[in-house]
Amino acid sequence: MSKKLLSLFSGCGGMDLGFDGGFKVHKDLVNSLINPNWILETHNNQVLLSKNNFDLVFANDIVKAAKNAWVSYFGQRGISPSVFHLDSIVNLVKDSELGKFSFPSNIDIVTGGFPCQDFSVAGKRKGFNSHKSHSGDLLDKSEISENRGQLYQWMKKVIEITAPKVFIAENVKGLISLANAKSIIESDFKSIGEYGYIVFAKVLFAPDYGIPQRRERIFFIGLNKQYLRPEAVIALQQELIPARLDPFPPKTHTATATQGSLFSSLLPLKPYTTVRSVLESLNEPEQEKQDLAQMKYSKAKHCGNHQGQIEVNLDGLSPTIRSEHHGNIEYRRLSLEHGGRYIDELNKGLSERRLTVRECARIQTFPDDYEFVRESKDELQLGASSSYKLIGNAVPPFLAYHFAKRLELIWDKLFITDNLIVNQRKDLVLPKICLTSVS
């Protein structure tokens, strides 16, 4: 049976697409030696990923552009626009408590990348004391508990209401270096519900999973103790968690893998995917005739040694694709004057320019059929500036796909599937679970 997924802070749906599956990525992203069943079809250098066993029943965001992008794309995948709610999670929870709104029932998994601006090392680092409200406006002092840095608490309230078997929360790596923010969030998540959750936290490096950018994000995974098998409860309390029950996906790529070496035969990890691989086959913007996302790129001038003023390394990893829309978008190619390295391209008359919207989307592992720029006059219009921000804010879909496949693989090892047995556990005293972090 499919498992119901409730998505919060959904943005344009990077996490949602990963859990849905059935989209195309470059073949270098998939380690077919480890995961041969992930690939349904191969077309040139693109592979079609298999569908996953998750049914997306709820999504939300406060950004109109996010809704426009999400509804247009997921509507083409057969998901009703009514699934997406353009509203703050704070308002939705309050309406739920007043009986004016109901979250879907029988939810199996809740996902959400709660806002990261207040924890990022690139921001003001106000953490839980953000100056912004849950709707993105300047904060009214009467709404301190509803500020942007406290929105994980409202995600917690949704988890309390829906009682999923699993939740996954994502944020920037900078959260772990901001006082005791990580331990506070872990503790708060652990206390959810009558039985509580076993909570794990881990920083993942995106290239280890085939994504060609130096993206690091912390993920919190919570497992509902009410539904866990007794043997899983015991195993998950151990200092060293058995690999067969680890909820985090195993790595598939490495910086040190060498094709044909003894190392690669013993541990079949693929080399990191390069930027050049995922950008191949794209036309230059001036030559593109169909894809508006490949025609559009930031025209902001080069401004010295600041963030976003470097050229991407085609034969290595990209910097993190950030939620930017103007002068902080990295360059696909710099001029000789600004230190450009791709002399052969410059000699062909190709000019200095920043990454296009489509190039950013490919580095983030979004498929080409995701229409990120639309100049139509209907309500789903979507501009390049908005799309840059949506793409940078998203969880890379292929990274989310790793999580979905991992949970599918270990689900029955973790959870009791007989509802009668679960209901009879009301009188069961579960072993005390220690908060566990996986570093």
N, C-alpha and C positions, 0 to 999 in steps of 0.2 A: 504494500500500500504506500502511496505517496505521503510524504510528511509535509505538514503545513508550516510555511515560513512567513513570519511577520518581520518586515524590514522597517527600521527607524533611521532618520537622518539619511534618507536613501540617495539623495543627489540624483545623478543621471543613471544610477543603477549598476555600478561596478560590482558590488557584492551580489546584487540580485541576479545579474547575468551569469556570474560564476556559479551560483547555486542552481540556476536553470539549466545551464549547459547548452550544448547544441549550437555552438558558434565556431567560427574559423579563427585560427591563429597560425603563425608561421611554424613550420615543422620543427625548427630548432628549439622551440619552447618545450616540446614534449619529449621526454625520455622514453622512447618506445621499448627499450630493453627492460625498464622497470614497470612501465604502465602501457603495455601494448593494447589493452582493451579500451583505452581512452580515445583511440582514433577510429572513426567510422569510415572516412574517405580521405583520399589525398588528391589535391588538385595543384599540379606544379609544386610550388613550395609552401602551399597552404594545406592545413589539415582541418577536417571537420571533426570537432569533439563530440563525443557521445552525450546524450541528454542525461540529466540527473533526476533523482527520485524526490524532488522537492517541488511543492506547489505554492507559488507566491500568492498570498491572499491579502496582503496589506503592505502599503508603502507610504511614506510621508516625507515632506520637506517644506520649508518655508519659502523657498526660492521659486518664483514663477518659471524661470528658464529651466530649472530642474524638472518641473512638471511637464513643460513642453517637450523636452527631450525624452523623458521617461515614457510618457503616454504615447508619443509617436512611435518610438522604437518597440516598446513591449506590446503595444497594440498590434503591431505586425506579427508578433509572436503568439497572438491569440489570447493575450491577457487583457481583461476589461479595464478601460480607463477609470472605472469606479474604484479600483483597487488603490489608486493613488489619492492621498489626502493632502491638499495644499493648506497646511495649518501647522502651528507649533505643537510639539509634543506636550507642552505645558497645558495648552488649551484643550487638547484632546483628553488628557488625563482628568482635568477638572470637569469637563463635560461628562466623562464616564462616571465620575464620583457623584454627579448630580442626576444621573440617569438619562442624560440627554444624548449620550453616544455610547456605543458598545464596540469594544474591540472584538475581532473574530474569536470564536471558541476553539478548543481542542488544538491549540498551537503547539507544535513540536519544537520549533527553534525560533529564537528572536536574534536578529542581527542589527548592528548599528555602529556607525562611526561617529560617536558624539563629538561635537565641535572641538577642534584642536588649537584654534588660534591662541588661546590663553595659556597653553602648555608648550607651544613651539618656541625653540631657541631663537627663531627669527622674529618673534613678536615681543610684546611688552611683558610677557610671562606673569600675568596677574593671577593665573591659576584659578582657584575657587572664588577669587574676589574680582572677577571680570567687571569691567565698566560697561559691558554691553548686556542688553536684556535677551531673553529667549527668542525674541523676534528680530534681533539684530540691531535694534535701536539703542540709543544711550539709555542707561539704566535709571529707573526711578528708584529712589532709596527705599521705597516701601516694598520693593520686589527683590530684595537681596537673595532670597532662596531660589529665585527664578532666573538668576543671571546666567550668562552663556557658559561660564566655567562650572556651574552646578547642574548642567543638563544631564550628566550621567545619572544624577539622582532621579530624574524623571524617567530615564530609561529603566532604572531600577523599579520605579512604580509600575511601569508597563509589564515588566517581568513578574512582579508580584500579582498583578491582575490576571495575566495569561498563564502563569505557571508552566512555562515550556520545559521540556526535558533538557534542552541545551540553550545557552546564549553565547554569542560571540560579540565582543565589543572591541573596537579598533581606535587607536589614537597615535599621535606622533611619539617618536622615541624620546623627545625632550621631556615628556611627562615623568620619566623615571629619575631625572636629575633635578626636579623641582620639589625641594623639601621632601616631605613624606607623602606626596600626592599618590604615588603608586600603592603604598600600603593602605592608605585610607580608602581608596577605591576598591581594592581587593577585599578589605574587611566589610565594607558596605555591601558589596555584591554577595559575599559569603553568607550574610545574615538574611537573605531574601527567603520569605516563606516559612511554613511551619517546620520543615525539615532542614532547610538551608541548602546551599549549593557548595560543592567542592569547586574551588576556583584556582585556575592556573593562569600565569602571566608569562609571556615570552616575547622577546623582540625578534622579529624575522627580517632577514636581509633578502630583498626581492630577487636578486640574481641567483640565489640558491634554488629558486623555483622556476627558473627559465626567463624571468622578466629582465630585460636589458637596461636596467637603471639602478643607481645606488640608493634605492629607497629602503629606509628602515622604519618599521612601525611596530608598536607594541600591540599585542592581541591578548585580551582576557577571554578565557573560555570557562563557562560555568556549567556544571553537570548537576542536575536536580537529584538529590539523594533519595527522594521519595520513589523515583523510578529505577534507580540503579540496582543491578543484581547484587545480592549479598557478597558474592566473591569479588565483584568489581569494587565494592565499597572497601573491602579489606585491601585489595591490591593497590588501589589509588591512594591509600594512606601511607604506603611504603615510601621511604626516602628515594629509592630508585623505582620509578614507575615502569612496569613491564612494557616493552615496546609494542606488544599487541594491543594495549589499551591506551597508548599515548594519543590524546586527541589532536595533537599538532601534526601536520603532514610532514613526512620525511623529505629531506633534501633530494633533489634530482640532478642538480648541476653544481659545479665547483670550479674555482679558478685554476686548480692544479691538474685537472683531468687532461690526459694526453691520449688521443685515439691510438689504440693498438698497444698501449703499454701494459706492463704487468699490473700496474695499479688499476687501470681502467677495467681489466678483466676480472679483478677480484672485487672491485667496488664500481659497478658500471654507472658512474656519474658522468654526465655530459659536460663539456666545457661551457662556460657562461655564454649565453646568447649575445651576439654583438648588435649594436645599433645598425650597422650596415645590413645585416641579415633582414631585420624587420622593416627597414625602409626600402629594400630593393623593390623594383618594379614601379615605383612611384614616379610620375612625371614631374618635371619642374612646374611650378605654379603657372608660368606663362604658357606652358604647353598643354596643361590639363584642360579638358573640354567638358567634363561631366561633374566631377566631385568638387563642390564648392568648398569643402573643408580642406582640400589640397590647394585650392586657388588662393585661400585667405591666409595671411600671416601678418604678424605685428610689424609695422613700419617704424617703430621707435628707433631713434638713432643710437649708435654705439656711444656709451658714456663712461669710458674708462674702466678702471678695475673695480667694478661693483658687481653685485649679484646679477647673474643672467647675461654677462657680457662675454662669455667664453663660447668657443666652438665645440660642438659635441665631438667626441672621439668615435668615429665610425667603426673602428676596429676594436672597440672596448665597450664600456658601459656609459650610459648617459647619466648626467646628474639627475637628481629627483625631479620629476615633472611636478612643478608647484602650481598652486592655485593663483596664477597670475594672468594678466590680460594686457600688459603693455610692455614696459621696458625691461622686464625681468625674464622674458622668454629667451632661452638659450639660442645660440646661432647654429643653424645648419652649416653655414659657411661664412668665414670672415674674409675680408680683403687682405691683400699683402700688407697694406698700411697698418692693419689692426692685428697682424700676426697670423693670418690665415695659413693653414698647412696643406690645403688641398690644391696644390699648384696646378695639377692636371686639369681640374675643373675650372679654375680661374683662367687658365690658358685657352679654354674652350669658350670663354666669354661669359661664363656663369657668374652672376653677381653675388655680392654679400647679401645675406638675408637671414632672418630668424626662422626657427622651425615653424612649419605650417600647423594648422589645427589638426589635420590628418596625421602628420608625423608625430605630434604629441600623443594622439590617440593610439597610434600603432605602438609607440614605446610603452604606453600604458596597457597594451594588449587588447584594446577594443577592436572589434572586427570592422571591416570596411563598410558593411551594410548599416552601421550605425550612422545615421545622417546628422552630423553635428552642426551643419550650417544650412539654414533654410531661409530664403528671402521671400517666401510666400507671404501673402497678405492675411492669411488666416491667423487664428489665435495661437497656433503652434509655431510661429515665427521664432527663429533662433539665430542669433548673431555670433560672429567669431569671438568677440570679447567674452561673452557669456560662456561660450563653449570651452575656451581655454581654462576658465575657472572651474567649470564642471569637471573637466577631464583631470585637472590637477588635484581636485578634492577627492576623486574617486579611489576606492580600493581597486587595484588592477584586477579585472575580471578573471584572468587566468590564475592569480593567486587565490582568489575566492574559490575558484574551481578546485584547487588542491584541497581546501578545507571541506568542500562538499564531498569529494571523492573519499577523503579520509573518514568522514563521519558515516558515509554509506557503508564503508568497509567494516567499521568496528561497532556500528549501531547495536546489533543484536548481541554482541559480546558485553556491551555496557548496560543495556536496559531490559527490564522485564516487559514483555509484550502482552501479558495476560492482565487485562484491566481489573479482573476480580481479585487477583493476588495483590495488585497495587492498592486497591481500596481496602483490603484486609490489613494493610500495613499501618492503619491508623493507630493501632495499639503497639506497634513494633518500636522498640527503643533501638535506634541505630547506633553503631559505634561512633564515638566522638571523632569528628574529622578535623584534622589540622589543616590550616591554610597552607597551600602548597604553591610555590613559585618554581617554574622551570626556567632556568637561565640559559 
